[in-house]
């Protein structure tokens, strides 16, 4: 199997490793598409641990994570949820966008995030101690972006935290080349488009160009789509629904590629 590719942008690998060794939960902060999930996948592979990922949304409850009774034939049987499985068997669990989940999820993870390292399963009346290799990792998109929920300061303080953002131009270029095999001069142009749009704060975009969008554009170009069309569908259209803004972005990107 091919090793997972992750390009470090700072000291995140070292920090994660030390957090794992010291049984500290890890919070990744930052906008979508900045490599948070990729980083966790990479670290799990590097540490040789199994990873379970849960994409949290507003309906995600502690029951979804901990487990439930299900009916099987004439019996009810208990089924561990991903968190319980991870706690019992020593997996790394990644709760992506944890702030989006229901408040009872935060309550459930609290005893796992301090010295107790235990999970209370109310439906079984059981408290389980976390396996030595269990690690809790969560991500959240800070509140400066519209439409995202906040995470309480008292919850944030339970984690080691690192911010993820758009990488420096050279690093981002390398990511595009590595991810897609595209020529480095095209990668450079795409990164330049990303940088220019990120600086256009006056457009009031709720989310700006992520590395993910640039990778998508690079993939389409590599697959033979004309460059401007690739940028239009992978970068411009996903960013805005307003015709004037789409046109302005299109004009700008056409000049750059
Ligand atoms: P997030 O979890 O922050 O939303 P992802 O981890 O899904 O973002 O990253 C989106 C895509 O961007 C990845 O699939 C990968 O192609 C690319 N990417 C972003 N940052 C990196 C990085 N540092 N190293 C390698 N790939 C990256």
Boltz pocket constraint, residues with backbone or C-beta under 6 A from the ligand:
constraints:
  - pocket:
      binder: B
      contacts: [[A, 5], [A, 6], [A, 7], [A, 8], [A, 9], [A, 30], [A, 31], [A, 32], [A, 33], [A, 34], [A, 35], [A, 36], [A, 37], [A, 38], [A, 39], [A, 175], [A, 179], [A, 211], [A, 212], [A, 215]]
      max_distance: 6.0
